[in-house]
Amino acid sequence: MSPMLRSILATAMFFFVIAGTVWPDDVPAAPGAGLIQLESLKADVYFLAAPEMAGRDTASAETLIAANYIAAEFMRLGLDPIVDGTYFQEFPMIRARLNRDETALTARWGGVEKSFQIDQDFSYYVQSIRPSSVTAPLVFAGYGITAPEYGYNDYEGTDVDGKIALVMSYEPQMRNEKSSFKGTWNTVHSYNRQKIETARRHGVGGLLIVRDWIPTRPRPFVPSSPRPARGRPQMALASDILDVPTLIINRETANQLLNASGTTIEELRK
């Protein structure tokens, strides 16, 4: 069964940001724009991003609190509901348990076949729960980033259609404050979900993301909310849009996959 979840419309946070824009003297401000001030925006973020909100995970009590908070703000501002008389829209979710015995990563090269171990060499990245498999050549695709706003495209000139792309985590020049991205700050392209969406747009058949950590960046704060226990049901969108089979691999696994090419993930990162 696919349960239906409520979620506030994605435009909620964008509304708050746009409404706080400073208008030039010669351009009339939109009606009501002056009602929202910087301190009001800070108060909203302070509440929604508080550690007690535990990251607002899907189907959690905290995400429902956040959605109701934003809906209450819409009501306070006098905005008209646009979805069946409410500020919410419903979308279907799938709940399932990962079949660990049937989740596998196997490589073949030079007449050699090697099977890797789940939780030791790789892990499953939950973006879809639909069963899927892919057998295809492996292609290295840099950081798996297509960012025209930064004049950067890892996929340019690389045929990845239907193939398995091996990409590095985060983004290039992460230790360089003068990076053409945002210096030592993350952009949206550094996140795995964006890499998956980029891979899907390029027709990738499967994706392997090398798990790594850049020690010069502070670790993100993770609230004390407990992680889902192994075997606990997981949830994902009931949609084909995120159905690119994706595994997270460690550097040792990546280097074994790259062994036949005579290079390592460390060399490629340089």
Solvent accessible surface area in square Angstrom, and as a share of the most:
residue,aa,sasa,rsa
1,M,223,1.00
2,S,54,0.35
3,P,31,0.19
4,M,104,0.46
5,L,32,0.16
6,R,113,0.41
7,S,35,0.23
8,I,23,0.12
9,L,30,0.15
10,A,83,0.65
11,T,87,0.50
12,A,2,0.01
13,M,74,0.33
14,F,137,0.57
15,F,67,0.28
16,F,4,0.02
17,V,100,0.57
18,I,114,0.58
19,A,14,0.11
20,G,30,0.29
21,T,72,0.42
22,V,137,0.79
23,W,93,0.32
24,P,80,0.50
25,D,156,0.81
26,D,126,0.65
27,V,63,0.36
28,P,117,0.73
29,A,60,0.46
30,A,48,0.37
31,P,140,0.88
32,G,43,0.41
33,A,13,0.10
34,G,56,0.53
35,L,138,0.69
36,I,11,0.05
37,Q,103,0.46
38,L,124,0.62
39,E,117,0.52
40,S,39,0.25
41,L,34,0.17
42,K,109,0.46
43,A,59,0.45
44,D,7,0.04
45,V,80,0.46
46,Y,178,0.68
47,F,75,0.31
48,L,13,0.07
49,A,66,0.51
50,A,23,0.18
51,P,72,0.45
52,E,140,0.63
53,M,10,0.05
54,A,16,0.13
55,G,45,0.43
56,R,97,0.35
57,D,83,0.43
58,T,80,0.46
59,A,44,0.34
60,S,25,0.16
61,A,69,0.53
62,E,44,0.20
63,T,36,0.21
64,L,75,0.37
65,I,86,0.44
66,A,7,0.06
67,A,8,0.06
68,N,69,0.35
69,Y,56,0.21
70,I,11,0.06
71,A,9,0.07
72,A,55,0.43
73,E,24,0.11
74,F,14,0.06
75,M,135,0.60
76,R,153,0.56
77,L,42,0.21
78,G,57,0.55
79,L,60,0.30
80,D,114,0.59
81,P,57,0.36
82,I,132,0.67
83,V,40,0.23
84,D,141,0.73
85,G,62,0.60
86,T,62,0.36
87,Y,24,0.09
88,F,22,0.09
89,Q,74,0.33
90,E,112,0.50
91,F,54,0.22
92,P,59,0.37
93,M,6,0.03
94,I,38,0.19
95,R,124,0.45
96,A,30,0.24
97,R,157,0.57
98,L,49,0.25
99,N,87,0.44
100,R,69,0.25
101,D,136,0.71
102,E,134,0.60
103,T,25,0.15
104,A,77,0.60
105,L,20,0.10
106,T,54,0.31
107,A,15,0.11
108,R,162,0.59
109,W,64,0.23
110,G,81,0.78
111,G,90,0.87
112,V,80,0.46
113,E,103,0.46
114,K,70,0.30
115,S,67,0.43
116,F,10,0.04
117,Q,103,0.46
118,I,38,0.19
119,D,74,0.39
120,Q,127,0.56
121,D,21,0.11
122,F,3,0.01
123,S,35,0.23
124,Y,54,0.20
125,Y,47,0.18
126,V,40,0.23
127,Q,6,0.02
128,S,5,0.03
129,I,33,0.17
130,R,99,0.36
131,P,134,0.85
132,S,75,0.48
133,S,109,0.70
134,V,54,0.31
135,T,123,0.72
136,A,29,0.22
137,P,88,0.55
138,L,69,0.34
139,V,29,0.16
140,F,64,0.27
141,A,3,0.02
142,G,12,0.11
143,Y,18,0.07
144,G,1,0.01
145,I,2,0.01
146,T,25,0.14
147,A,0,0.00
148,P,110,0.69
149,E,111,0.50
150,Y,56,0.21
151,G,74,0.71
152,Y,59,0.22
153,N,58,0.30
154,D,29,0.15
155,Y,7,0.03
156,E,135,0.60
157,G,88,0.85
158,T,47,0.27
159,D,92,0.47
160,V,5,0.03
161,D,104,0.54
162,G,41,0.39
163,K,52,0.22
164,I,26,0.13
165,A,0,0.00
166,L,0,0.00
167,V,0,0.00
168,M,4,0.02
169,S,10,0.06
170,Y,40,0.15
171,E,2,0.01
172,P,18,0.11
173,Q,97,0.43
174,M,10,0.04
175,R,144,0.53
176,N,63,0.32
177,E,141,0.63
178,K,183,0.78
179,S,11,0.07
180,S,72,0.46
181,F,14,0.06
182,K,116,0.49
183,G,8,0.08
184,T,53,0.31
185,W,195,0.68
186,N,59,0.30
187,T,9,0.05
188,V,85,0.49
189,H,12,0.06
190,S,6,0.04
191,Y,118,0.45
192,N,42,0.21
193,R,131,0.48
194,Q,42,0.19
195,K,2,0.01
196,I,2,0.01
197,E,40,0.18
198,T,1,0.01
199,A,0,0.00
200,R,84,0.31
201,R,130,0.48
202,H,61,0.27
203,G,31,0.30
204,V,10,0.06
205,G,20,0.19
206,G,1,0.01
207,L,2,0.01
208,L,9,0.04
209,I,1,0.01
210,V,0,0.00
211,R,119,0.43
212,D,20,0.10
213,W,72,0.25
214,I,7,0.04
215,P,101,0.63
216,T,87,0.51
217,R,20,0.07
218,P,120,0.76
219,R,178,0.65
220,P,91,0.57
221,F,150,0.62
222,V,101,0.58
223,P,29,0.18
224,S,117,0.75
225,S,47,0.30
226,P,113,0.71
227,R,189,0.69
228,P,73,0.46
229,A,71,0.55
230,R,172,0.63
231,G,44,0.43
232,R,131,0.48
233,P,44,0.28
234,Q,57,0.25
235,M,39,0.17
236,A,7,0.05
237,L,68,0.34
238,A,27,0.21
239,S,38,0.25
240,D,106,0.55
241,I,84,0.43
242,L,34,0.17
243,D,45,0.23
244,V,9,0.05
245,P,35,0.22
246,T,1,0.01
247,L,22,0.11
248,I,17,0.09
249,I,0,0.00
250,N,25,0.13
251,R,108,0.40
252,E,113,0.51
253,T,0,0.00
254,A,0,0.00
255,N,40,0.21
256,Q,64,0.29
257,L,23,0.11
258,L,13,0.06
259,N,97,0.50
260,A,72,0.56
261,S,78,0.51
262,G,74,0.71
263,T,39,0.23
264,T,51,0.30
265,I,3,0.01
266,E,71,0.32
267,E,98,0.44
268,L,57,0.28
269,R,57,0.21
270,K,189,0.80
